[in-house]
Amino acid sequence: MNPHEQFCPNEACEARGKIGEGNIWCHSRKDHRYKCKLCGKTFTATAGTPLYRLKTSHELFVIVVTLLAFGCPVQAIVMALGLDARTVRTWWAKAGGHCEEVHEHLVGKAQLNLGHVQADEIKVKTRGGTIWMAMAMMVSTRLWLGGVVSPKRDKHLIRALTDKIRQVALCRAVLLAVDGLSSYVDAFRKAFRSPLPTGKVGRPRLIAWPGIHIVQVIKQRRGGVLTIQRCIVQGTQDAVERLLAHSHGGTVINTAYIERLNATFRQRLACLTRRTRHLAHRQTTLHHSMMILGTVYNFCTPHHSLRLLLWITSQRKRWVQRTPAMAAGLTDHCWTITELMTFRIPPPPFVPPKRRGRPPKVAS
């Protein structure tokens, strides 16, 4: 137990969410509880995590989440570990909600020079029809930027995905590569705009970002022959080639990297496999699965193309493995599943309430 790495989760405490303030001390080593000196509240080390008030072993919970994140079916987990299927699905939902909060805190609040982004959709079969899953990734770091699940492949799905990309993007030159869906172009043009303050009453005018380049890869199959058409919807050929070279995203316009990420998701989630008989049951379960897979992919899975060569001597070398989050500068090490499940998100800083009434008299 290290109280210097803990923060007070009490919403009414003035030091909530702050680490290293000296206000946390050990209250009970047996129960792993801490106490805040300012507000006097005690809290456990697992507060704010899926392990909070868990009746079973924490190691068993981490094992189940690890198996789910790498494609193990629920029935196999039930038979191997002797758990109830409802318990596994409940843990699945808790882990998915926690991974969504971690993703929004670390990736959603980051400001990154994206450079090259690719987006695509996956058609998911369910018992009641089909569901669409749209996802995006940063090519240079292979970082999964997020995803949206919707029953329809319409402009609302695409607009929600572009909002996630816009949330983490700095106002820099960006190459946006998508498929032939026309909704992307309008959604990108509306998302990448900033208000121009004029000091007048009313809504300010929105100014489009400079350096936004939109390309499309249109694939058509007619008579058994596949044709690929690459179009530059917005931008210039020289700028597109420069961004491709800077992000190491190939020599021609493509969506190969997001398609490889889709293949990873299809490999680890049975309902995403083509011609599968394992259909998804509910949209919320699919959303939780997407968040678990995406967060584990970002923080816990080393990517082969991101490794760095480290020379120890002139004749000896080794490879340093990196995850997409490490390549993007969001963390300095490869996380374990246990570290992911025990990561506590600090609450927002305390804001003192405004004082009402007359100001106090100052003694002369």
C-alpha angles and dihedrals in degrees: 000000000000114000091188089071095050132086133199112260094196109122092210095052119104091219097048115146094009120126125203097021093123093238097112123081136165113274101175125002092190093058095030093238129155133198132213115225094207102052098019093228122140125215138177125246091246096053110132095020133096088254092066111121091353110164096204132058117298090220090058091052091051091049091052093049091048092052092048092049092055099047105268111154120242091238091057092050091050093051096042100044101029095239130144117255091232090055092052092049091048091052088046091057093045092050091046093052091048093049089051091055092047091049093050092047099047105024102023093053095043121105109216136176093234098187096176126024129179126194134187143158133237124210110224124197118224136174091257099043131285135329127199124222116196119193139174135200140190106241101207094055099022087233115165104229096193143277143238129215120208136160090232134049096225141124092281091061093048093044091053090051094048090050089058091051092047090050094065099032126107118215094265136117108295132184112210114196119188140151127265097287106127094210091074095067096054092041093052093047092052096043100049097063133107129205117253108217114220101169091243128121116265138038113331121236116266116232120202117238116253117236098035109144120186123194131175133206108206115194121191130176117203124168092351092305119117117214124190121201120189116202133184104214096176129011137029133291094241093051092048092051091047093052091046091053094045093051094041087235097145134275098275135042108280146148095214097123097055089045090055089050089051088053090053090052091047090051094052100039118055097204090060094058116108116251092009128158092205099092125189115252105200137014093232091056090051090050092051091048091051092051093049093049094044096048094045089048092052101043109018107034120076112221117223095216092052098057119119128220114237118192113210096176134349090273102030129067141159137196121244110215118221136188124217089257090054091049090051092050095245094122139008101223143032110271126225123223088250091055090049094050093046096046109122119209111219117231120243117281118278115263114198114231118256115261115241130203130026119342116255117266115254113226112239 
